[in-house]
Amino acid sequence: LPLQPVLGCIGVAPPLKEAITSYTCGSFGGNMDYQGIVEGVIVHLPVFVKGALLFVGDGHACQSSGEVTGTGVETSFDLKMQISLNKNCSIQWPRVEDDQYIITLGNAQPLEKAIQAATSEMIRWLANDWNLDYLESSQLISQIVEYEPGNLVSREFTMACKIPKRYLPEVNLGRK
């Protein structure tokens, strides 16, 4: 099998000071098992508690889309990460960027709620960083959005909502 390393878990402490297992995912990230969290991506996570309490783990040498059997080819990782805090940004769900896409991740049950969370977060991102109103965002999404499953076997499901960067306006208000 070809190696395609994926970081299965990345998240921060959940809101309301909940005590949860690392098997869980939600608005804080967590065990999302999304194939797009690979070397070189930027992951944006909302912060709910002081210090954020970032956690990472669940390295996969490769895995199927959706991790449909509950496991990939598990491995250890040596990670090098750069972490920064953007106090001027308020997000509700995890976001990922790579060279070609902006991606939002919804984690919920049933699967329809995960899709709704990812899509709603994408509309917020387009409004905040590209100044697209709801109608413009909805029209854009209805024409070019791509959905990919992440975690499909845990209590909550993960769905990625992807938009190719080539279709976004040149002006990005959220970037300096």
N, C-alpha and C positions, 0 to 999 in steps of 0.2 A: 504494500500500500504506500502511496506517496505521502511523505510527511508534510503536514500543513498545521503547524502548531497553533493552538487556540487557547486562550485563557478563559476557562469556564466560569470562574467566579471573580467578580470585581464589584465592590460596593462600599457603602458607608453605613454607619449605624442608622437604623430606621427611626421614623418619627415616634413620638410618644414614649420614648425610652423602653421600647419593646425588647424582650429577651427572645431571640429567635435562633434557629440553627442556621448553619451556613448552607443548608440544603434549600433554603427559602429564597425567593426573589420577590421584588416589589418595586415601589417607586424609588427606593434607595439603591437599586441594582441588585447584586447578589448572585445567586446561582442561575445565570441567564443562559449559559451554554450557547451563546450566539457565535457562529462561525466567523463573524466579522471582527471580533476582538483579537487582532493579530498584531504582529510586530509593525510598528510605525503608525498605528492609528492614534487619534486623540480621543479620549473618553472624558465626557463631561458628566459629573454626578451632582445631584442636588445635595445640599448639606442641611441636616436636620438637628444636629447636636454640636455643641462646642467641640472643636478638635476633629470633627468629621468621623474619626475612627475608621479609616480606610482599611479594607481587607481585600486580599487577592489570593487566588489558589485554584485548584482543580485544573491543572495543566493537562492538555490533551495533545498527543503527537498528531492525531487526526481524529475526526469524528464525523458522523453523518449530520446532515442538516436536520435539526430538531432533536438530536441525540435520542433517537426513537427507542433504543433499548435501555436507556438509562446510563449508558457508559460509552466512552470513546476509548481510544488507545491511551490510557492514563500514563502520565509521566511527570517527573519533577521538572521544574524550570529554574533557571537563574534569570532573574529579571533586573533590568535597569530601567527605572522610571523617573520621569521628571514630573513633579507635582507643583501645581500653583493654585492659588485661590483667587477667584474673580468675584469680588464683593458687589460688583455692579450688575451681576447677572442673576436672575431668578428663574430657575427651571424646576419643573415638577417631575420629570422622568429622565432616565439616562439618555444621553446623546453620544453619538460616535461620529467621527469624521475620518475619512481617508482621502486619498488624492482625487477620487472620482465621485464620491457620494457624501451627502449629509444623511445621517441615519438617526432615527429616534426609536427607543425600545419601550414597549409596554409590557408589563408583567401582571397578569391577573387571571382569574377564572370566572366565567368560562372564557374560551379563546376569543370570543367576540369582544369582551371587555379589554383584552390585551391589544387587539387591533384598534379599538376606539381610543385607548390611552396613547398608543404610539402615533396615531393619526392626529389627535388633538395636540400632542406635544409638537408635532411637525408644523401644524398651523401656527402655534405660538412662536416657534422658532422663525418661521418665514415672516411673521408680523414684526417681531423684535429686531431681527438682524437684516432683513431685506425690505422692510416697510411694505409688505404686501397685506392688503386688508383681507377679511374673511372670504369674500367673494373671489378675489384674485387667487388666494391660496387654494381654495376649494377647486377652482377651475384648473389650476396647475396640477394639483394632486390627482384630479380625476383623469388626467391625460397621461401622466408619466410615472406615477408612483409604482414602486416595486415592493412587494412584501416578501419577507423571508422568515421562516420559523426559527426560533432559538429553542429553548427548553420546552419540550412537549410531554415530559414524563413526570414532572414534580407536581406539587399541589397547585402551583400557579404556572401558567404558560407564558412564554416569551414570544413576542412578535416584533419584527423589525420593519419599520416604514422607511423606505429609501427613496431619495430623490437625487438624480444625477446632477452634479454641480454645473455641468455645461448648460443647463436650462435655467439657471438662476440669474437674476439681474446682476449687472456688473457691480453695482453699489451694494456694499454689505455694511450696514450701519453698526453692527455689533463688533466689528473688527477695526482696530486702529492701524 
